[in-house]
Amino acid sequence: MSTKPTTTEFEWTELDQRAVDTARVLAMDSVQKVGNGHPGTAMSLAPAAYVLFQKLMRHDPADADWTGRDRFVLSAGHSSLTLYIQLYLAGYGLELDDLKSFRTWGSATPGHPEYGHTAGVETTTGPLGQGVANAVGMAMAARYERGLFDPATAPGSSPFDHHIFAIAGDGCLQEGIAAEASSLAGHQKLGNLVLLWDDNHISIEGDTETAISEDVVKRYEAYGWHVQRVAPKENGDLDPEALFRAIEAAKAVTDKPSFIAMRSIIAWPAPNAQNTEAAHGSALGEEEVAATKRVLGFDPEQSFEVTDEVIAHTRGALDRGRDAKKEWEKAFAAWRTASPERAAEFDRIAAGELPAGWEDHLPVFETGKAVATRAASGKVLQDLGAVIPELWGGSADLAGSNNTTIDKNSSFLPKGNPLPEADPYGRTIHFGIREHSMAAEMNGIALHGNTRVYGGTFLVFSDYMRNAVRLSALMHLPVTYVWTHDSIGLGEDGPTHQPVEHLASLRAIPGLNIVRPADANETALAWREILRRWTKEFGVGAPHGLALSRQGLPTYPVNEDAAKGGYVLFEADGGKPEVVLIGTGSEVQLAVAAREQLQAAGVPTRVVSMPSVEWFDQQDQDYRDSVLPPSVKARVAVEAGIGLTWHRFVGDAGRIVSLEHFGASADGKVLFREFGFTADAVAAAARESLEAAAR
């Protein structure tokens, strides 16, 4: 099928204009009723959103998850009414009462769009710029999806060809994440991406001349985008036909992402509030709302006025969506007939299932051999990459250190890239030194569907990514962060690169599972559990962060209970345990060595490896008590980071061997010794805990 414009005819009736003006009235009334919100941008953007949802996008309001749909991302999430009103008008399930309950408890129309909360919302936006990067990720995923299922079909003729549309504001494009993502999009030549910039010159502090003066359009041209400017009509309103023509022209450019600058006037046509910062984030006030309604030809005494004619007209999107989906389904059926093996793969992936026998390809590592967990993770990825084609990912320019190259002969790079491994449908993503946008692009990839993504960098640089990681958790997205060089054990690079507070900080994010394996076999089991948790049988998904070592760690026998987050690695000899040593990651070996000392002194000692406190917390109480018996009050936790995580596990009599300050530049073994991460220190802490428990 073709994704090219089916018609270049543009029709704009009085009813279309009335629908746009109705959207403006609804934006004013929704904010006025609740007393807070952002009316101005929703008012000025109404023509652009209407043109997309009613004239251009391929979508079906009756099936918000249709595989063949175009995607729409409102990066300027504060203007959520821009999206909600179009969802209401088009028939996605929102009704007038939902707009009346805007930003209130239990409402389907929260202050910023929330993925999974409201049908038709493709991603959670709010932190500015995140949506731009989400859209870039979606465009990348769309290309990779096409490579999985229909790589040989001519451009524009595959059922997997579709567009990603996004609207960004001035604030979005001032954020560094948008610059990172836009740079990558231009490099990747993502011709399926169209970004509309609401160039209204207003931010919370007033005219954007307070903070920015570069030519944004030239900046995007320098990124390698196809750029256009759309001038407003003489009265200052956005020009629907000019927007329509510009978007059609953008869709016709297949070798570059497209950037459309729309000069608008915020809160148009409010007589006094237009073009003011007050209209950005405050209700207009009853008098200004009434005055604006008079300008638009609405009854100032009525609120939430929507005529039957308008709603009947805009709900025509349901009929158009049904027809577009039927046309797509014909092309999809023809593809299935022509490509039965790929169709079977599509069905498996769409059903949230993994290939039969995939677990048989997981490596098992030799007991006793020293292996860095980052190296073990790389081995897992390479072995599983051969049997799980939807698994892909890369690194923020640290693949050699992160061990994240799933296929060294296949790089996700566009046609025309000079590298010999370049392939538009390649497996290995080169995100560049853009950690923040990498995380948000991974979110976009996951949101798009039909692929599974991971991305790597050093654990210390998770700080760059944190906002996007938080949104991964908020949206319950199945993305995996591969964070290596997880402690002072990385050595000579020094305190700027040595994570100290990061593990505890990341564990504080609700819904994010941090996994810090003790050895190579735990690493393989961790990947197995993460992949299993991606399947639909596990229900709501969750992001995972793997914290992996640079240095080699001793390998222990495989223990299936590692997937439970915490388990007994070595049991006490000579009776019930008198003390429990809890280790994680590279410090488990210290607990094991300390156990030998304590056992030699006649103290029955249990060692618990706890790669993931989140997974452990998800087990039933009986299991948790079997690992950490409540009767055993003498406990020691050891981790080369701040001890914030471990107080609740060791209790009042327990002790924590932790690092409560920054590291230093020296060999990792020297740092462990100098900072007190030794078997002797763990054994001494155990004796202190035994004494405290006996009091």
N, C-alpha and C positions, 0 to 999 in steps of 0.2 A: 504494500500500500504506500501511498505517498504522504509525506508530512509537509509537502509544499502547500502554499495557500490554495484552497479550493476555489477561491474567487478573489479578485482584487476590487470587487465592487464594495463601495462603502455606502451604507444607508443610515441616515440619522433623522429620526422623526421627532415630532413634538413630544411623543410619548417617551422616546429615549431621553430627551432633555428633562422631561418631568420626572423620570426615574432617577436621573442623576441628582436633580434638585431635591427629590425626596430623600436620597441618601444624605444629603447635606443637612436637611432638617432633622433626620433621625440621629445624626451625629451630635447636633446641638442639643436635642432633647434628651438623649441618653446621658450626656455629661451633666446637663442642667438638673436632671432628676436626682442623680446620685450625689451631685455637688462637687465632683472632682473627676479628673480625666484630661484627655487631650483632644479637644474638638477641632482645632484649627487645621491640622494636617489632614484629617479625615474629610473635612469640607473641601479643601483644595484638591485633594487626590481623587475625589469621587469620579471625575470623568475617566481617569486612567484605569482605575480599578474596574469600572463598568465596562470599558472597552475590552479589557482582558477577559472578564468573566462572561460577558454577553456577546462579544463579537469575534474573539480570536482564539481563546484557549480551547483545547480539546479536553473536555472533562464531562463527567456524568454526575450531577448532584445526587442521583439515586444510588451511586456506587462510588463512594469517596476513595476506595482503595483499588480501583480498577488499574490493572498493570499498565495499560496503554495510555494512561492519562498524562497530560502535561502537569508539571508541578508549579505551584505558586508559593513563594516565600516572601513574607512581609518582614524584611529585616528591621524596618522602623517599627518595632513591636509596640511602642507606646501608642501608635496610631491603630490600635487593634480594631477600632470601629471600622476602619477602612476595609478590613477583611470580614468582620462579623456581618456588616450590613449587606455585603455582596453575597455571603453565604445565605443570609435570610432571603434576599431577593431572588436568588437562583433556585432555592428549594433544597438546601442541604439538611434541613431539619430544624434550623433555628426559626423561631417565630417572634412576633412583636413583643410578647411578654419577656422573652430572653433579652431583648434590647432594653426593655424597661427595668430589668434587674441587673444591668451592667455594673460590674465591679462590686457585687454584693455576695454575701455568703451563699454557697451552694449554686451559684449562677453558672450557666453554660457560657457566659461571656465575661471571663475574668479580665483583670486589668491589662494583662499582656497575653497573647495567644499561647495556649498550652497544648502540646501534642498529646493525643489520647484522651483529651477532655472534651473537645468539640469537633464534630465531624467536619472535615474539610481543612482543618489546621494541619499543615504538613510538618511543622517544627515549632518548638517552643522558642520564642524570641523575646527579647527585652534588653539584655545587655547589648549595646549597640555594636554592629559589625558582625555579630555571630551569624546572623542570617545570610550575609554575603558569603561567608565561608561555608555555611551549610549548603547554599545553592551551588557553589563550586564543587563540593563533594558530591552532591546529587548528579551534577553533570558528568563528573568522572565515573560515578557508578553506572550511569546510563550507558556510557561508552563501553565499560567493562562487561556489563550485562549483555550488550549486543555481541561482544566478542565471544561470550560463553555460548550464546544460543543461535546467533545468525550472522557470523562474521563475513560471509562471502556475498551477501546481498548488496546490491548497489545502494549508495547513499540515498536516503530519503524514501526507500521502498520497503523497509523492514517494519514489521509490527512492533519492533523494539525501538524504533526511532521516535523520539518525542523531545519536547523542549522544557527547559527550566526557566521560569520567569521569576524575577525578584524585584522588589521595590526597596530602595535604600534612601535614607535621608542624609542631610548634611552631617549629622552626628556619626552615622555609620561610616562614612567615608573619611572622617577624621581619625577614627580608631585605627591603630596599627594592624589589627587583625584583618581588616578589610584590604589594606595595602598588601599584606602578605598573600592573602588568598587571591586577590586580583592579579598579582604578579604571576602566581602559579597558573592561573586560568589562561592568561595570555600565552605563557610558555607552552601549555598543553594544547593550545589551539581549540578550546572547547566551543565549537560552533553551535552547540545545542543550548547555550546559555545566553539569556538576554537580561541585562540589568538596567532597570529604569531608576534614574536618580532624581529625586524630588529636590530640585535646586531652588529652595524658597528663601535662602539667605537668612534664616531665623533659627536661633537656638535659645536655650533657656536664658542665657545672659544677654540676649538681644541680637543685633545684626552680626552675622558671622564675620564681618570685617574685624571684629574684636580678636579673632583667633586664626584666621586663614586667609591667604591671598593668592595661592597658586592657581593656575589654570587647571582645574580638575580634568577637563576633557582632554587636554594635551597630556596630562599624566596617564590617562587610560590609553591614549594613543601610543604612548611610549611603552606601556605594558604589552602592546601587541593586540589591542582590541580594535574592533570596528566601531567607530564613534559617530554619533549624530547629535545634533542639537534640535530641539523642538521649541519653537517660539510660541508664546501664548497668543490668544486672540487679542484684538485691540482693547477689549474691556478688561484684560488681565486674566481671564479664565483660561484653563487648559483647553487646547483645541483638539477635540476628539478625532477628527479626520486626520489631522497632522500626526497624532499619536498612532493611529491605525496604520498609516502609510509607513511611518518609521519602524514600527514593530514588524510589519510585513517585510520591509527591506532587511531588517536584522535577521529574520528567519531565513532569508535567502542566502545569507553569508554563512557558509558551512565550515570555513577553515579558520574562523576567529570568533571568540566571544564578542557579544555586542553590548555597547554602552550607549544609553540614550539619556541625554540631559534634558529634563523637563523644567523649564523656568516657570515657577508657580508663585502665587501670592497666598500665603497662609491665611486661612479663615475667609477666603473669598466666598461670597461678596458682602460679608458683614460690614456695615457702613463705617463703624468706628474701630472694630477689633482687627480688621484685616491688616496684615503686614506688621503685626506687633508680637513681641515675645509673650505677652499675656495670653494670647490665643493658643500658644503652644501647649500649655499645661494647666489651664484653668477654665472653669465654666465661663461662658460669655456673659452671663447675667440675664435676668428676665427681659429687661428693656432691649438689650442688644439682640437677643434671640427673636423677640417680637419684630424688631426693625428689620432683621435679616429675612424673616418670613415674608414681610411685606414686599421686600425687594424681589423675592423669588415668586411672589404670587400665591403664597399660602396664607391661611387664616391664622393670624397671630394668637387667637384665642384657643386654638386647638394644639394638642401635643401628640406626637407620634402619628401624624396624619399620613396615611397611605391609602390611596384610592384603589378600588377594585380593579380599575383599568390598568393601573401601574403594576400591581402584583400579578395580574393575569399575563401582562406583557413580559415581565421579567422571568416568571416561572416557565416561559417558553424554553428556558435553558434546559429544563427536564426533557422536553421533546428532542431538542437538538442533541443533548447528551446521549439519549437513548439511540438516536439514529447514528451518531458517531461511533458509539460502542458496537452497534450491529455491524457497521462497515468494517471496523477493526477486527471484530470476531471472525468475519469472513477471511480476512487476510491471515489471521492467526490460525484458523483451521487449515488453510492451505499450507502454511508453514509447518504445522504439525504433521500433515500428510507427507510433505517433502522431506522432513527431518525427524523421523520417529525417535532416533536415539537421543537427539538433543531435546526433543519434546519430553521424553521420559526423565531426562535430567532436570528440565524445568519444573516438572511436576514434583519431583523429589525436593528440590530446593524451595519451591513455593510452599510446600507442605511443612517446611521447617524440619526436614529429616536429613540425616547424614548418610553417606554411602554405606551399603552393607559391608561389613568386615573392615571398616576403617581403623578400628582399634588394634587390629592385628599388625598394623604398620608402625605402631609406636615403638620407639627403640627402648631396649633395656640395657642399662649400663652396668659395667663390671664392678662388683663390690670391692671396695678398698682403693680403687683408682681415684686419683684427684682430678676432678673436672669442674671447671667454672660453670655455674648454672646458666650464664649467658650462652656459653658454648653448647650446653645441653639443649637449651631452648632452640638454638639455631638448627641443631640436628633434628629435633622434633618437627620444626617447620618444613625443612627440606623433605623429610620422609612423608609427612602428611600432605604436602603440596602436590605430590604425585597422584593422590587419590581423592582429594577434596578440592575440586577446581574452583569453587566459589570463594575459597580462602585466598586472600591476597593482602598485600600491605608493604610496608617499607619503613623508612626512617627519616628523621630530620637531619640528613647528611652525616649519619653516624652508623651506617649499616655495618661497616667492618668491625666496629666496636660493639654494636648492639646484637650482631649476628641475626639480622632480620631479612637477609636476602633469601627469599624463598626459591628463586630461580635466577642464577647469575646470567643466564643467556636470554632473559626475557624482561625487558624494562617497559613500564607503562609510559610510553613517549609517543608523540604524534608523528604522523608522516612528515618527512622533511628533516627530522632530527638526525644529525650526522652519526650518532653513536651506533655501532654495529648491532647492539642488542635491542635497539629501539623497535617497539611494536605498539601500535595504538591500543592493542588489547593485551598488553604485557602484564606479568604477574607482580613485578616488583615496582613499587611506587617510590619515586625520588621526591620527597616533600620539600627538600631544600631546608635551609636553616630558618625554618618558620614553624617553631614548635606550637605556638598558639593556634595558628590557622590549621595546622595539621590535625589537632584535636577536634576542632570544629568541622573540618572537612570529613574526618572519620565519622562524626555524628551524621553529617549529610549523607555519606555513603550508606550508613546503617539505616537511616530513615528512608532512603530510596528503595531499599529492599533487594532481595535476590542475590546478594553477595555478603561475605563476612570479612571484616577488615581488622587489621592490627597496625600499630604504628609505634616506633621506638625512638627513644632518646635516653640521655642520662637521667637518673632519678632526680638529681638536683634541679634539672630544668623542668620538672613537673610544675614548678612555680609559674613558669611562663604559660602553662597550659590550663591552670587551675579553673578558670571560669568556664571553659568549654568542658572540662572533666566534670565539673559540678552539673552542667546541663546534661551530660551523658547519663548521670545518675538520676536527675530529675525526670528524664524521659524514659528511663529503664532501657537503655539501648545496649545491644550486644556488641560492644566494641572492646578491644583488648589493647591496653597500653603496656608496652614492653619497656620497662624502666630498668636500665642496667647501671653498674657502678654504684651499688646500693649502700655503701657505707665508707667509713674511713679506710677500709681495706683496699680502696682503689689507689691509695698511696700518694705518690709525689706531686700530683696536680694540686694538692693542698686544699685548704678550707673552702675556697670558692666553688670547688667541684665535689666536696664531700658532704653528702646529705646527713643531717643530724636530726632536724625537726620534721622532716618530710613524711616519714612513715606515719607518725602519730597524727600529723596534720591531715594526711589523706584518709586515714581511718576515720577521721571525724566527719567525712562527707557521707550523709545517709545514702545507703543504696549502692555505694562503691565497695567492691570486694577487693581487698589487697591480699596478694598471695606472695609470700616470701619463702621459697623452697629452701630446704636445708642441703639438698644435694641434687645430683643429676636425675635420679629416679623419681624424687619428689617433683622435679620440674616436669618430667614427662607425664606424671599423674595429674599435675596441675593443669597442663594443657588439655589432657583428656577430659577433666572435669569441666573446664571452661567451655570446651566445644560441646559437651553433653548439655550444658546449661543453655546453650544456644538453641537447642531443639524445642519444639512447641510443647513437648510433654512436660517441660519444666514451667510452663506458664509465663508469667511476667519476666522479662529479661533483666539483665543487670550488666553494667560495665565491670571490667576487671583490670586491675593493675598488677602486673608481674614485677616484683622487685628482685633483680638478679645480680649475682656477684661477678666482679671482674676476675677475682682470684680463684684458683682451684680449691675445691672443697672435697673432703673424703666422701666416697660413695657408700651408702648403706644398702642393705637388701630392700627390695620392693615391699612396701606395705600399703595395701589397698586403703587402709583407713586414713591415709594422707588426704584423700578426697573429702574427709569429714572436717578438715581444717585443723584438727588437733588429735593426737593419738599417742599411745605409749610406744616409744621407740625402743627403749630398753627398760625391762622390768626390774624391780628390786630383787636382789638375791638375799636369802636368809630370813624370809618372813615378809610381812606386810611393809610397805614403804613407810619410813619415818620422815622422809623429806622428798619433795617433788621438785625437780629442776626443769624449768620450762625454757626452751630455747627456740629461736626462730632464725632462719637463714644461716649465714656463716657462723653464727654463734652456737648452733646446736653442737658442733664438735667440742666446744668448750664445756658444755654441760656433760657430754659423754666422758670427757677426760676427767672432769671433776667427780663424776660418779665413781670412776675407778678408784680415786683417792678415798672417797667416803666409804665405799664398800670395803676397801682394804683396812679401814679403821673400824669396821664392824657396824657401819650405819647403812641399813637397807635403803637404797636410793633409786627412785624411778626417774627416768628421763622422758619428758614429753616434748615432742616436736610439734610446734603450732604454726604451720605455714600461713594459716588464714584465720584470724580471730572472728571474721564475719561468717565464714563457713562453720566454724565451731559453734558460734552462737545460734546457728540455724538448726543444730541437732537437738534432739529431745533431752530433757533434763537427766534422764537415767544414763544416757550415753555420756553426757558431760561429767556427771558425778563419777562414772566409772573411770574416767581419765584423770580427773582432779577430785579425789575423794574428799568430801567435806570434813571428814574426820582428821585429815592430815593438814595441820595448820602450818607446819614448817614448809615453806615454799620459796623458791628463788626463780626469778625471771631474768634472762640475760639477752640483751639486744644492743647493738652498737648504734644507739640513737637515744633521744630523750625517753625517759621511762614512763611517759604519760599513759601509754596504752595499758600498762601491766599492773597498776595498783589494784584494780578490781579482781585480778586473778590471784594475787599473792596474799591479799588480806592484811590485817593489822600486824601479824607476826612475820609476815614475809619480808623479803629483801629483793631489791632490784639492782642488777649490775647494768648500768646505763651510761650514756654520755650526755652530760648536761652542759656542754660547751662546744665550741667549734673545734675542728680538727687542726691539722698542721701538715706541712709538706715534708714527707719522709716515706720510706718504704712502709707498706701496709703492715708487715709483721712487726716492725718497730713501733708503729703507732698503737697497735693492739697491746703490745707489752707496756708501753709508756702510759697509756690511758687506762690500764687496769683490766683489760680484757684477756684474762688468763684463766686456766683451769684452777690455779691456786686461789685467785680472787673469787671465783664462783664457789669453790669449796669453803672458803672462809665465810662467805655470805650465808652458805647453808648452815654452818655451825652457829652463826649469830641468830639465824631464824629458828634453829632448834632450841636455843636458849630462850628466845622470846616466847616461843610456843609453850615452853615448860613452865613459864611463870604463872 
